[in-house]
Amino acid sequence: MKTDGLTIYLRKVRSKLTCKHSARKKLEEHLLAEIQERSENTPSYEDLCTLYGEPAECAAQLLETLPPSEMSSPFRPLITTFIVVLLVGFCIFLYVMIDAFIHTRLDYPGSIEIEIHTLAPGETFEWERTTETSLP
């Protein structure tokens, strides 16, 4: 039975809760039950701000009731971002290395080098075999 003002208020409170998902859901359900218990009709956003304070204040009060084990780490988004950046960097590194390997001519001892010459009319071609090899 959430209406517009209640939905907006709960959404703003939820965005300020820095805890685990299961704890956030319980806190939101507790707040919704308390709001429905207090008022017979659905209150507006302004009424909710008057009763419970601004969404940030309400979220802070709700978080005070949680044990420390239910709180999420403030570094969690930073750690996730760091891991994603590392993975993207590793993928770019692999792409560059594979591209360089494919497009680099590898000269191994014993490889055959072919030179293309244009022959004039009436000219014949003689094969010339060389055994010299050069290492890169």
C-alpha positions in Angstrom: 0.0 0.0 0.0 2.9 2.4 -0.7 1.9 5.6 -2.3 4.0 8.2 -3.9 5.1 10.2 -0.8 5.8 7.0 1.2 7.6 5.4 -1.7 9.9 8.4 -2.2 10.6 8.6 1.5 11.5 4.9 1.8 13.6 5.1 -1.3 15.6 8.0 0.1 16.0 6.3 3.5 17.1 3.1 1.7 19.8 4.9 -0.3 21.3 6.3 3.0 21.5 2.9 4.7 25.0 1.6 4.6 24.6 -2.0 5.8 24.2 -5.5 4.4 21.3 -6.1 2.0 19.5 -8.4 4.5 19.7 -5.8 7.3 18.6 -3.1 4.9 15.5 -5.1 4.0 14.7 -5.7 7.6 15.1 -2.1 8.6 12.9 -1.0 5.7 10.2 -3.5 6.6 10.4 -2.3 10.2 10.1 1.3 9.3 7.2 0.6 6.9 5.4 -1.4 9.6 5.9 1.4 12.1 4.6 4.0 9.6 1.5 2.0 8.9 0.9 1.4 12.6 1.2 5.1 13.4 -1.1 6.4 10.8 -4.4 5.1 9.5 -4.1 6.7 6.1 -0.9 6.9 4.1 1.1 10.0 5.1 2.7 12.4 2.6 6.4 12.9 2.2 6.2 16.1 4.3 4.3 14.3 7.1 7.0 11.6 7.2 9.8 14.2 7.3 7.9 15.8 10.3 7.4 12.5 12.1 10.7 10.8 11.4 13.0 13.6 10.3 14.8 13.9 7.0 15.6 10.6 5.3 19.3 10.9 6.2 18.4 11.4 9.9 16.0 8.5 9.8 18.6 6.3 8.2 21.2 7.3 10.9 18.7 6.5 13.7 17.9 3.1 12.1 21.6 2.3 11.7 22.3 3.0 15.4 20.1 0.0 16.2 22.2 -2.4 14.1 25.1 -4.5 15.6 28.5 -3.8 14.1 28.5 -7.1 12.3 25.6 -6.1 10.1 27.3 -2.9 8.9 29.0 -3.0 5.6 32.6 -1.9 5.0 33.0 1.7 3.8 35.8 0.4 1.6 33.7 -2.2 -0.2 32.9 0.0 -3.2 36.5 1.0 -3.4 37.7 -2.5 -3.3 35.2 -3.6 -6.0 36.3 -0.7 -8.2 39.9 -1.5 -7.7 39.3 -5.2 -8.8 37.4 -4.1 -11.9 40.1 -1.7 -12.9 42.7 -4.4 -12.5 40.7 -6.9 -14.6 40.2 -4.3 -17.3 43.9 -3.4 -17.3 44.8 -7.1 -17.5 42.5 -7.6 -20.5 44.0 -4.6 -22.3 47.5 -5.9 -21.6 46.6 -9.3 -23.0 45.0 -7.8 -26.1 48.1 -5.7 -26.8 50.4 -8.6 -26.2 48.4 -11.0 -28.4 48.1 -8.3 -31.1 51.8 -7.6 -31.0 52.6 -11.4 -31.2 50.3 -11.9 -34.2 51.5 -8.9 -36.1 55.2 -9.3 -35.4 57.3 -11.3 -37.9 59.2 -14.0 -36.1 62.5 -14.9 -37.8 63.6 -18.3 -36.6 66.8 -20.1 -37.8 66.1 -22.0 -40.9 63.2 -19.9 -42.0 62.8 -19.2 -45.7 62.8 -15.7 -46.9 61.1 -15.0 -50.2 61.9 -12.0 -52.4 59.5 -11.1 -55.2 61.0 -9.7 -58.3 59.3 -8.6 -61.5 60.8 -10.2 -64.5 61.2 -8.5 -67.8 59.7 -10.2 -70.9 62.1 -12.9 -72.1 64.1 -13.0 -68.8 64.3 -16.3 -66.9 64.5 -16.9 -63.2 67.1 -19.0 -61.4 66.6 -20.3 -57.9 69.3 -19.3 -55.5 69.4 -21.2 -52.2 71.2 -19.6 -49.2 72.0 -21.3 -46.0 72.8 -18.2 -44.0 70.5 -17.4 -41.2 70.4 -14.4 -39.0 69.0 -14.3 -35.5 66.9 -11.3 -34.5 
